């Protein structure tokens, strides 16, 4: 499809990891797909650490979200296999996660979390500090608590995004035709131009050019709420939650720095260290809603301080990158995922929303892709009704 096309089966707005995953799932069904993003995979995807951690990411009173994350984790191996079969590298690793704490308060917090995890039959095992340090010899001996989670794995979001983009544009990789438009979508097109509650039939760009589509999937993160032509009454209450990331290169003398991903509570602060096979590591876990988009000096200082307390050898690593990105949060921290409905309960055809994934975008990519494929195929899985994108339709924007 040289130069793109004026009409496709599916237009996906947004080429972060979620949008790319959705486009890949649909292209593999034989559909023509247009993926639209002015700067693909350079938003939250660029900074994401890639922890596939439904167990250690579990938060109190997020049972519905837990079900979604567990289902996506189950889908991940098959999702990755579609890319590795093509020789694409994704950084997917089935190494375990260790959850550790430092002081007595951290130990109590982890014990409370452990009991809650057990109440949901999650696979968590308590370790002695000696056991934890046998598994990871460079951990500090001053830890107060340690737990092992065998089912929380990792992927490299940058490699995965590249693999998806390459697969989507490889004519031998799928049955459909896919292409990218590095453009900004400003509004949705409707079957009846004066009726934004009518069927969505395409998108319009900032230069007024258009692409028609049988289905439009809105997966452009925080920008979703800025689209013109959204159905009347639909509220997409998204807020930017910024996080800072530090990437380091580990000296050869210290490799392997870690085998497992380490998630820790250090004097009440969360920090994680994710080792990569190339000898680098990602340090993160800051979370701020100050509205400032730059890298936080305080955030970087705290990450390095806390990481060094649980893994002293990290002080010998070279800092190669610091970065901050905003993740799209919602009032209940659950994604906006599914079709939009009229007030009478009927569906607005041609439109699917897939945004608001907050800290779970990478983890939830396979289940978002599967759900969108099912919806385009005319199926609807009632399990995911709590994530309906119009559940805030009648509520004022709390942000």
N, C-alpha and C positions, 0 to 999 in steps of 0.2 A: 504494500500500500504506500507507494512513494509519496512523500510529502504529506502524509496523513489522508484524511477523508472527511467529507462533509457529513457523513452519517456512519454510526457504528452501532453494534448491539448494546455495548455498555460503555459509558464514560465514567471513569473513576477520577474524582477531584482529590488530589493529594497523593504524593509519592513518597511519604514516609514509609516506615516498615509495614504499617497496617494497610495502607493503600496499595503498596506493591504486592503484599500477600494476597489481597482480595483480587487484584488484577490477574495474578498468576493462576489462582484457582479457577477464575472464569475463562481465561484464555485456554486453559487445558480442557475445557468442555467444548471447544470448537468455535466459541464466539469471537467476534471482532471486538477489540478493547482499545480504547484511547485513555492513556494515563496522563493527567494534566497537573503540572506543578512547575512554577518558575525556577525552583531550586531543589531538585529531588534529593531526598534523604539527608538534607542539611539542617533540619530542625532538631527536634528531640531525639530522633534516631541517631544523629551524629554523636550525641553525648552519651547515649544509653550504655550501661555496662553489660546488659544482656543476661542478667540472671533469670533463669527459668525456675522460679522459686515460689510455687503456690503455698508451700508449707511454712517456710520462714518469712514469707511476706504476709501471712495471715494476720489480720487485725481483729480485735474484738468487735462483735456485732456486724461482721461482714460475711455472714454465712452464705448469702446468695452469691456474692462475688467469689467466695471460695469455691463454690460449685463450678462456676465458669472457668476459673483459673485451673482447677484440677482437670477439667475436661480438655482445656487447651494443651496442658502439659502432656496428656495422653495422646493427643493428636500430633505432637511435635515430631517424633521420630519419622512418621510416614510423610509429613510435610517436608522435612529435610531430605528424605530419600528421593523425592521428585527432583531435587536439585543435584544431589550427589550422583544420581544416575546419569546426569549430564556432565559430570566431571567438575561441578562447581564446588568451591570451598566455602563453607559457612561458619567455621569455628565452633560447630556444635560439639559439646563434650558432655559425657555422662558422668563426670566426676561429681563427688558428693559435696555437701555443704556442711561446715561446722559452725555452730552458733555458740559464742562464748561471751562471758562477762568478766568484769574486773573486780568490782568491790561488792560489798554485801547487798547494797541496793540493787545492783545489776543482777546478782544471783537471785534475789527475790523476784525481780521482774521476769527473769527467764523461767523461774519455777512456775510462776503464775501462767505464763504463756504456754509452757510445757503441759500443764494440767488442762488448759483449754484445748490444746492440740490433741491431746489424748482423748478428750471427750468427743472429738470428731473422727477418731480412729486414724489420725494422721501418723505416718511412719517416722517417729522421732525416738531416738534412743539417748538416754543420759550416759555421759562418759565421765570417768575420773579425769583429773587434769593430767595424770600420767598417761592415760590412754590417748588423750587428745594430743599430747606432745610426742607420743610414739608415732602417731599418724602424721603430725606436722612438727618436726623437731625444732623449727625456728620460732614457734610460738613462745610467748613469755611464760616463765614459770610462775608468774604472779597472778594467774587467772583464778577466778573464784568459781566458775561453772563452765561446763561444756556439754553440748548436745550434738548428735550426729543425725543428719537428714540425708538419706541415700538417694532420694528421688528428686531433689532440687539440683538442677543441672545448669548449664550455661551455653550461650551461643555468642558469636561476635556480631553485633548488629551491623557494623560497617561491612564486614564480609558478606553477611546475609543479604543486605540491601544491594550490594554489587552483584551477587549471584542472581537475585531476582530480576534486576534490570537487564542483565546479560541474557538470562533465559527468556525474558519477555520479548526481546528483540532478535532472538535466534530463530530463524525460520524453521529449523529442524527440531526445536525444543517443545513444540506444542502443536495443536491442531488448528487453533484460531490464529488470527492476525492481530498483533499488538503494536502500538507505536506510542511515542511520547510527544507531548506538546509542552514546551517550556514557556508556558504562558500563565497569566492570572485570570481565573474565572471570576467574573463580577456578579453574574446573576443566572438564575435558572430560567429556562424557557418552558412555557406551558402550552398545552394544546389550545386553550383559549387565552390569548395574551392578556386579556383584561381580567382574568379569573385565576389568581394564584392558588386557588384550591383545586384547580383542574389538573389533569394528568401532566407530569413533567416529561418533556419531550426532547430535552437537550440543554446545552449550556451556551452562554455568551461570554466572550473574552473582553478584555479592556479596550480593544480596538473595534469592538462591535462585530467581529467575525464570530461565526457560530459553528457548533458541531451538534447534529441531531443524534439522539440515542433512544433506544427502547427503554433503557434503565440508566439512571444517574445515581452514582454512589458518592455521597459526601463524606470524605475521609481526610479532610485537610486540617485536622486539629483545631487549634484556637480560632482559625480564620473561618470556621464553619458558620458561626453566628453572624458574620458580616455579609454573607451572601444575600443579594437581593432576590426576591421571588420565592422565598421560603413560604410555606403555607401559612395563612393567617392564624394567629393564636399560638403558633409553635414557638416555644421558648427553648433555646439551647444555652442554658446558663453555664458558660465555661469560664474558668478563671485560670490565669497563668500561675503555675507553681514552679518557681525556679529552683534548679539544683546545680551545684558545682561538682566538677569532675577533675581529678588529677590523674594523669597517665605517667607512668614511670618505666624506665628501662632498668632491668636488674643486672648487676655485674655477673659475668660468667662464673665467677668464684662462688656466687650465692645461688646459682641455679641447680635444681629447681627451688625457687623461693617457697612455693606452695604447690600442692597438688589439688587440694580442695579449695573451694570458695570459702572465705571467712566472713561471717556476719557477726558483728559484735555490738554489745552495749558497754560503753566506756563511761563510767560515772554519769549514767543516764543518757548519754548521747549515742546515736546510732552511727556506725561506720561499717563499710564493707571493703574487702580486698578481693578482687577477681583476677586470678592469674591467667595469662594467655600462653599458648604454646610457643609463641615467638620470643619468650623471655621478658615480656612486658607485663605490667599489672595495672588495673584500674582501681582507683580509690574514690569512694563517693559516699553519699547519703545525706548531704545537706538538703534542706527543704525550707524555702522562704517565700513569702507572699508580700514582699515589700514593694513590688512593682518595678524595681530596678533590674535591668537586664544584664549588667556587667558582671564579671567574675568578682565574687566577694572575697576580699582579703581575709576577713575574719573566717569565712567559710573554709578557705584553703588552709589557713593556719590550723583550724580545729581538726580538719580531716587528717593532716599530716601528724599532728600531735597525738590524736587518738589511735591512728594506725600504728604509730611507733610504739605506743604503750602495749599493744597486743602482739606486735611483730617488730621487735627492736631492729632487726636487720633491714627493714624498709628504709631506714635512715641512710643506708649506703647506696640506695638507688638514685638514678639521675632523673630529674623531672623533665619530661619531654613535651608535655602539653597541659594546659589548664583551660577549662571551658565551662561556660554556663549556658543552659538552655531552659526554656519554659515547657512544662508539660501541661496538657489541658485537663484540669480537674472539674468535677461537678459537685453539687451540694452534698450528695450522698457517696461520692467517690466511686460510683459505678458508671460504666460507659453508657453512652447513648448509642444504642445498637438495634437497628431494625427498621421496619416501615413506619410511616407516619399515618395517622388516622384522622378522619373527620370527627367532628363532635358526636355524630350519630354512630360512630364505631366503624364505619366503612373505611376502606384503605384508599389513600391517595396513591394512585398508580404511578409507576415510573420513578419512584424516589425511595432510596434507602440511606439512612444515616449511620455512620460508623466513626464516632469521635468520642472524646472525653475519657480516654483510656488512662489518664493520669500516670502513675508509676508502673503500669502493667502493659504498656503498648507492645513491647517485644513479646512478652509471654502470651498475650491474648491474640496475637496475629493469626495462628492457625484456626482458632475457633471463630474469629471474626470472618475469616475467609470462607470457612465452611458454612456459617450461618448465611452470609450474603449469597453464596452459590445456591443454597437451598431456597432462599427467598426468590431469586431470579428464576429458579426452576419451578416456582409455584408451591413450594412446601413451606410449612411454618412449624417450628419446634416450640411448643408451648413452654418448655422449661425456661426459655430465656425471656419470657414476657416481662419480668421485673426490670429489664434493661431497655424497655421501650423508650425511644427518643422523645416521645410526646408525654412522658409521665409528669413533666413540669409545665405542660401546656397552659394550664389555668392558674399557675402560680406566678407571682411577680419575681423578677430576677433578683436573687438575694445578694448579688455582687454589685 
